[in-house]
């Protein structure tokens, strides 16, 4: 509960800062005409070296963490994301086809259609369509230089209950839900750093309230090799934490739900003008679950993308 309150306060503070930032920028644009120096700064294009050897859509990004999925206007990408989560008495394997489109240079649409290939909890198994994710990501601040780029984004997601909460294990939350998050990333020719905070906020249906989830993530990557306008090869280490509140059923708290899990692991990134391939594994380094629940051990992830 305390962690949940902290995350709520952090998100409120970040949103206030976003509002103030946008208000100030708008006020300035209403009062002043953009000068030639400002235009030149907006049009800066990074050198085709290291992490900038390819266009924006093909440059290194997060592994498991959300966000940083903003591409240039008109860019279209299709992805197939697969993951395999193994734990004590549990197994969750899923395939996630997704679609990414650049509405503007500072606004992208990302649609994910998760499919449970095999969910197993004890002797129970399930499969089928999971909840649908429709995400809009907006760049509210960016700073580009010849050999570096800084990007802050606001991520909002509508989660539609296309999965099933009645299956065991469930393939969906059973109610419409929302995601709100903030990301910040810095990239230069050799290094890539990013961090993100977010929350999945659920609604109530028939007295059932699934616990809200709060995400805290960061990553560090470095270029291994590249060829200008040809390919980028990187390694990445990523930290992914999730705190989930306890579920409630008709006002009664489920003591065997919720808790905190932290994953840490490496991945490799390879991209060309058309394809993106990212593979890696992440292990649980800290876990505190409330009541009696199965423990997670590790997750293996692969992601294949194609740019049209």
Secondary structure, 3 states (H helix, E strand, C coil): CHHHHHHHHHHHHHHHHHHHHHHHHHHHHHHCCCCHHHHHHHCCCCCCCHHHCCCHHHCCCCCCCCCCCCCCCCCEEEEEEEEEEEECCEEEEEEEEEEEEEEECCEEEEEEEEEEEEEEECCEEEEEEEEEEEEEEEEEEEEEECCEEEEEEEEEEEEECCCCCCCCCCCCCCCCEEEEEEEEEEEECCEEEEEEEEEEEECEECCEECCCEEEEEEEEEEEEEEECCCEEEEEEEEEEEEEECCCEECCEECCCCCEEEEEEEEEEEEEECCEEEEEEEEEEEEEEECCCCCCEEEEEEEEEEEEC
